[in-house]
Amino acid sequence: MALHPDAEKYRQALAAGDHTGAAGILMAAHSGPYSSALIDQFHEVSRMTRDQLSAPADLEPVRARNIGVVNNVYVNGGGS
């Protein structure tokens, strides 16, 4: 299955053992508009075996569809 370009970058980072880079990709994806399809692909990648992570990428990545958009809003305060 072809992955969204961000999910593919995440897969490649995990395959290379770059967990810091992989975490940065996840943080960037979570700090913008929310795409549940993209997050599903991240979860799918995180369940891959070492062989699946190291396999060549599909030639034509597909864009994950935005099923719903949620903007994360952080409020300072609200408890001790």
Secondary structure, DSSP 8 states (H G I E B T S, - for coil): ----HHHHHHHHHHHTT-HHHHHHHHHHHHHSS--HHHHHHHHHHHT--HHHHHS---SS------S--------S-S--
